[in-house]
Amino acid sequence: MAKEKTIYQCSACGYETAKWMGKCPGCGAWNTLEEQAPQAAQAAPVKAIKQRPGTGAQALRLSQIPEESAVRATTGIEELDRVLGGGVVEGSLMLVGGDPGIGKSTLLLQACEHLAKSGARVLYVSGEESARQIKMRARRLGVASENLFILSENAMDAAERRWEEIQPDYMVIDSIQTMYRPDMASAPGSVSQVRECASLLMRMAKTTGCAVFLVGHVTKEGAIAGPRVLEHMVDVVLYFEGDHQHQYRILRAVKNRFGSVNELGLFEMRETGMTPVLNPSEALLSERARNVPGSCVHPAIEGSRPMLVDVQALALQTAYGMPRRTSNGFDAGRLALLLAVLEKRAGIALLGQDVYVNVAGGLALSEPAADLALCAAVASSVREVCIPGDWAVMGEVGLAGEIRGISQAERRLAECRRLGFTTCVMPRENARSLGKMEGMRIYGVETLAEAVSILIG
């Protein structure tokens, strides 16, 4: 009897090979090749015809295609609706990823309760927890709708039969890595199982109009586990971010076929579940230390929402041969660049200084408009001079020390004025276009040295 040959399949890209290798030739990832059980021998399939009949659809002019607006249903959670682009679209397939214990299942169970209260039928399929465990969490969250059905199952054929019986309007799969198809020999969570289960759920969603939420595990690098094709198949990809030691959680969209991918939702983890934070600026600045060197307020833009964040810096004499540069919430490469410009163009000596930068609240600033705020915080810490507590700073810093214009400056200023800030240091180009604003004193600056002189004298 011939020996059955095993294959090794990459868990990241699906590349197959007959022998194990440390590095995948397909995607270049290390230690991702997993041994797959041999498939049972099958009879040779009947040769298919070379040309398929197709759908028979005709090509239409763009003007002939009827316009249909997507039907959206609100989840009852304002921050979740914001990230989704206004609500859940009928027949959409959405993927929610995040670290274990970050609150994915809690948030989706709360959304299921709101959808079920509106009269919709909701099916919650869990492959990780028993029905009693979900019942205990539901009691703690106050979830008790009669239109919410709980199914503890990880076999796709059994879940499909229950779906045909219940005919839900919304369905949650928690998680996609635990589901499997019995007719396949590979283990749950493998590349082939995740791909086939997601394909089946996609066909179910598109043919019936049932919106499906998929919960996905993440790897230690922070990416959703499984093949990358999973993110290409779905309509929406959401990431739940946050530190377990912090009370705030951030829901961010990285792909959305029905809305903007720049939206961000802020939640607070409480005993009763995820509570939306409707005023992020006030929440992020509520515990801000005043009259302390190294603190600067920056009006950031996340999607369509302005929010004020506290940029903190700490500079002290180094005890090592090489000064340390540590950042949390800010790109380390960008930090090194700005420190070099600050020393060269503004005369702030940083040669023997350790510099630590932190964005309070667990947020991550990636926009160049935060450059000037970071430079101001570092200069304040080095000179031991406090920046006034009712001042805000924004602007992009160039290598020549120039302050470049930024986008949506008027919306940033309006948010500052709403929270009681009286002064703003910003690029002169934006200051000229805005003119005077009642209740706000605006300093338009052209160089980094000029900005540092105004902020810390």
N, C-alpha and C positions, 0 to 999 in steps of 0.2 A: 504494500500500500504506500502510495507516494506521501511524503511528509507535507503537511499543510504549511504554506509559507505565511509568515506574519509580515505586516508592513508597519512602518513608523510614519506617523502623521504629525505635522506641526500644529500645535494648538493655537498659534497666532494667525497663520495664513492658509493652513490646509495643505501644505506641500507634502507629497508622499514619496517615500524612498524605501528601498528594500533593506537598508542597514541603518543602524543608529549613528548619528553624528552629533557632535557637540553644538555646532552652529548650523542653523537652517539655511540651505542654499537659496531658498525662496525669498525670505524677508531679512535674513541676517541676524535673527534673534538667537540667543544662546539658551540651551537646555529646554527647548520647547518641543522636541520630537518625542512623542509618546507611542508606545507599542499598542497596536490595535489587534483585537482578536480576529482570527481568519474567518472570512465569510464562508458559509456553507456552499458546497458546489451546486450549481443550478444548471438546468438544461439550457442549451444554446438558444438565445432568443430568435424569434422570427425576424428576418431582415425587413426593416421598415422601408417604405417607399422614399425615394430621394426627395421628392417635392411634396410638401404638405399643402393642403388646400387653403390654410390661412383663415382669416375672419371674414373676408369679403368686404372689408370697410373701404370706403372711397375717400380720396383726398379732398379736403375742403379748403376753401380760402379762409384766411384768418377772420375776415368779416362775417363769414357764414356760420361760424361756430357760435352756438348760443351761450350767452353769459349766465353763469350760475354762481351765486354767492354761497360760500361754504356755510352750512348750518352748524352753529356752535351752541353748546350747552354749558352753562356755568357750573362749576364744581362747588360753589358756595365758599371757596377759599380764594380771596381776592389776589393774593400773591401768586398762587398757582395759575390762576386764569391769566394774569399778566404775562408770565413766562411762556404760557402756551399760545399767546397771541390773542387772547380774548375769550378762551374757553376750549372745550373739547370738540373737535370736528368729527362729524359722523363718519364711521368707517375708517378712522385713522388708526395707525399702529405706532405706539409711543414706547420708548425705552427709557427707563429711569435707572441710573447707576449711582453708586456711592459706596463708601466704606461700610463694613459690617457695623451695625448698631447706630448708624448715623440718623436713622428715622425714616427710611424709605417706606417700609411697611406701615408705619404709624400714619404717615401723611396720606398714603393711598387709601387706608381704611377710613380715615376721616372724610376723604373725598367721596368714597363709596356711600357713606352715610348721607351726605348732602344730595348726591345724585338719586339715591333710593327714596329720599323724602319727597323729591319732586315727582315721583310716580314712575320712575324708570326701574327696570329689573336689572339687578347687578349681580354678577357671579364672581366670587373671589375664590380663585384656585390656588391652594398653597401646597407646594411640594416639600416644604421644610418643617412645617408645624402641623400639629394635630388640630382638629376642630375645637377641642377643649382649650388649647392654648390660645387660639384666636378668640374664643369666647371670653377668656379672662382679660385679654387686652381690650376687647370691645367694651366690656363692662367698665374698665378704667377710663376709657375715652368717651363713654356715654353713647356708644353706638348701639342702637336697638331697633332699627327699621325692619319691618316685615318683608320688604322687597329686596333685602340683601341675603343672598344664598352663599353658604360657605361649603367648599368642597376640598377635602384633604386628599389629594391625588397627584401622582407624578407620571402616570402613563397617559400619553396623548390620546390614544384611542378611547380610553375610558372617559377622559375629560371631554372629548368631542361628542360622545354619546350624551353626557349630561347637558352639554351645551345645546344639543338638538332638542332635548326635552324641555329645557327651561326657556330657550330663545331669549337670552338676555340682551339688553341694550348696551351694556358696558360689561367688560370683563377684565380682571386683573390676574396675571400669571406671576406668582411669587415662588421661585424665581425661574427664569428660562433655563438656567444651568442645571436645574434638578429634573426637568422634564425629559422624557425619552420616548422613543417609538419602539414597541416590542419587536417589530419585524426587522430591526437593525441590531447587529451583534455588538456594536460598540457601546461603551459605558456612558451613562448620563454625564453631561458636561463636555463630552468630546466635540471635536469640530463638526463631525458629520451629524451628530444628534442635535446640537444647537442649531445648525443650519436647516435641517429638515423640519424641526419643530417650529422654528420661526417662519419657514415657508408655508407650513400648514396654517398657522395662525394668521398670516398675511392674507391667504386666500379666504379664510373665514371672515376676516374683517371687511375685505373689499366686496365680497359677494352678498353679505347680509347687512352691512351698514353698522355692525357692532364695533364700537371703539374698544381697543384692547391696549391695556397697560402692561408692559413687560418690565419686571424687576431684574436687573443684571448685576452680578458680582463684579468687582474690580480687582485688578492685579495690584501687586505692591508698588508698581509704577504709577497707579492711579487710573489706568485705562480699563475699559470694560473687558472682562475676560471673554475668551472665545474668538472666533474668526472676525476679521474686520468687516466681512460681508454683512454681518449682523447690523452694523450701524448704517450700511448702505441700503438695506432692505426697509428699514422703518422710516416713518415720516418725521418723527420728532425724537431727538436725543437730549435728555436732561441729565445733568450731573448734580448730585447733592453733595455739597462740600461743607467742611467745618471741622473744628477740633472737638474731640470728646470732652475736653476740659473747659470749653467755652459754651455759653448758653445759646449763641446765635448759630444758625445754619443758613447756608446760602444755596439757593436753587438756581442753576445757570443753564441756559439753553445753548448747545453747541451746534444743533441742527434743527431747523423748523421749516417745513415746507408751507406752513400756513401763517407765518409771521416772522418777526425779527429774531435774529439769533443773539442780539446784544442785550436782551432783557435779563433782569436779575430780580429774584424774589428773596426776601429776608424773613426768616422764621426764628422764633424763640422756643427752645425746648423746655417744656414744662411737664409737670406730672400728669396733667390732663391732655397732653398731646402737643402737637405743633401749633403755635399761635402766630398768626401773621403779624409782622411788624409794619404798621401802616405809615409810620413816621421814622424812617431809618436815621435821618440826620440827628434828630433829637435823641434817639436811643444810643447812637454811636458816640455822641458827645456828652452823655449824661454823667459819665464817670471821669471826665477829662480833668487832669491836674492843671490848675491855673497858676500863673506866676512862677513857672518852673522853666529854666532854660532847656532848649531842645524840643519844644513842642510847637507845632504849626498846623493850622487848620487849612485844609484844601477842599474846595468844592469840586468833587469828581462827578462825572457823568457815567452812569451805568445803564446802557440802553437808552431809554427815553426819560430816565429818572435822574435828577440831580440829588446828590447826597453829600453832606459834609463829613469828612473823615479827619482823624487826628494823626498826623505824620510825626513820629517821634524819632529823635536821634540822640545818641549818647557818645561823646568823644572823651577819651581819657588817655593819659600817658601810657604807652605800651610797655609791657614787661618782657617782651620777646624781641628777638632780632628783627623779625618781619612783622609790621603792623597788621592787625587782623581787620577784615572787612566782612561783617555779618549782616544779612538783611532778612527780614521776614515780611512778606507781602510786597516786595519790590525786587525787580530783576537785579541779580548780583553784577552782571556785566554793565548794566546801565548805571548802577551805583558807582562802580570804579571809574567810569567815564566822567560822571558828574563831579566826583571828588577831585579828579585831575583838573577839570575846568575851574572848579572853585579855588584851588590853590594857585593855578597859573593866572587866572583873569581877575580874581577878587582879592588875592593876597591873604587867604586864610591858610595858615601853616598846618599841614596835616601829615608831615613826614614821619613824626614819631608818635602819631595818635592812632589808637584803636577806635574804629567807628562802628557803631551798632545802630541799625535802622529798623524800625518796626511800624507797621500800619495797624493801629488799634482796631479791635473788633474782629480780627481774622480775615479782613478783606485783602485783596490783591490788586494793586494799582499797576496797570500796564499802559495807560495813556501817557503821552509825552507832556501833557499839561501839568502833571504832578512834579516835573523837574524842579521848578523854582521853589516849590514848597519844601522839597527834600533838601535843597541847598540852603534854604533859610533855616531849617531845623538844625542842620549840621553846624552852620555858622553861629547860630545862637548857643549851641552847646559848647563850642570851642571858646567863644568870647565870654561865656557865662552871663549873657544878656538875655532877658526875657522878651519875647515878642508879645505885644499886647493881646489880651484874651479875646477882644472883639475885632481882631484883624484876620482877614483871609488872604491867601496867596495862591496865585495860579499863573502858569506860563511855561513855555518850552524853552530849554536852554540849549544853545548851539555850541560847537567847539570853539568858536571865536569869542564866546562869552555874551553873544547877543541873545535877546529875549524875543522869541518868535510868537506870532499870533496863534490863538487856539480857537477851537470851534465852540459854538453854543455859549459864548461868554455871557449873554444877556440872561439866559436861564440860570446859570451859575450864580450871577449876582442877585437875581430875584430870590433864590433859595437862601443866600446869605442874609439878605434884608429881612426875610420872613422869620429867621431865627435870632434876630437882634444884632447882627454884625453891622458895624458902622464904617469900617474902612477895608479897602481891598487894594492889594498890589497886583497889577496885571500888565500884560504887554501894552505898549503905547499904541500899537496899531488897533487893538480892540478898544482901548479907552477913547480914541478919536471917533470911532464909528458909533460908540454908544452915547457919547456926550455926557451930560449931567444926569444923575439919577437921584431923585428925592430921597433923603435919608441916608445916602451913601457917599462917602468921600473916596474918590478913586485916584490912585497914583499910577500913572502910566510910565513904565520904565523901558529903556532900550537896551541896557547892558546889565550883566549880573552884578558888577561892582556898584552900580547905581541902586539896584534893588537891595543889596546888602547894607549899603549906607543908610537907606531909608528905614529898613527893618530893625537894625541893631546899632545904628549910629556910627 
